[in-house]
């Protein structure tokens, strides 16, 4: 064998390289009618109404305060949610909201699978809306497939242009509505009409318009399958008692097309199940899942396949719920001819519920007893202390008082922990006193530099724990702040 023929033989038996890239196949979801489709329409209308209407709701907070019910005031560094007003120092409430949202999602998944993904996720809501527009303009599944395969013509160009124009309009309304949560809605709309809007606002409207157009119009199921991390987590949240979309394979297999005038008994005698292999469940799925293959990562639990299958079963006179919302344990029981038992109360649902109650209770208590004043004190470090001519030791502190009320207030400042300590305001006349009265304007932070001096014989250690107490005048809850008093 020559060298060239040996190399050719080696090339023939070498392993063939397989590409890991899978080309995207466009999904054409078919329209369907049924209870789950109606439930999705109800969720879509309610959620979109909340999103677009909320910025226009008003809430009276008094003179000088914004009256928008829900507002993220970036210049004023404030978040308003109806009667709740949060300052940057209270960002821990947002942490609590995130924890509540996460645990609530865990509980919903443990009970009903990906019910959030199927009905309430923004990606699902806007994709559903875009798909409705697409179906309205281009037709149902078969019409859209034929239109995409057809050569370009004036009719095809007109339908595509109309569809994308409608998508862009919805996207612009979506981006514009999002910006209203960060600005006073009537004022911003008036500025838009008068072409007085800032470049920053235009930039963010364009950003959210573009992302809505791309994600809801083109990415769609790819967001749910590849971009979203939740499908990877859901397996840890679910168990055999979670209510998910299932296929009764023990009843549906083996699959075979239904022959004309063939009864169910005749099919069973031939070894065929109730599934007539019409693929209606696949054609209506927004992510292209074949639920007959079992639970899958791409299934968002919307239940449209249940509507589609029940519609077919009704037409041919077979029992409904071949595809149904069920638990894995219930499926096993049904396959054995036993009565299924549903257990909503189980260890993981109890734990999630308790976590919701605890975190929700803590946040509620925090809001009820939320202080109207906050104090921050910083001791001067250069120098650490000053020894006065009469032998007294003096420390300087920068005291910041956050007045979270709509009126100017006065505050009494006292110090405890250092025997014989006296206070004075830096740069102002008047001798040292046991207490000071300082002021803070409405809804602002007041900064005061306070000098604390004590007799040298009263300070027996280099660092003495000291407590500042700030009390609103004439009445109010006191705020204490621990620091130290430095001495030789």
Order of alpha helices (4+ residues) and beta strands (2+ residues): alpha-alpha-beta-beta-beta-alpha-alpha-alpha-alpha-alpha-alpha-alpha-alpha-beta-alpha-alpha-alpha-alpha-beta-alpha-alpha-beta-beta-beta-beta-beta-beta-beta-beta-beta
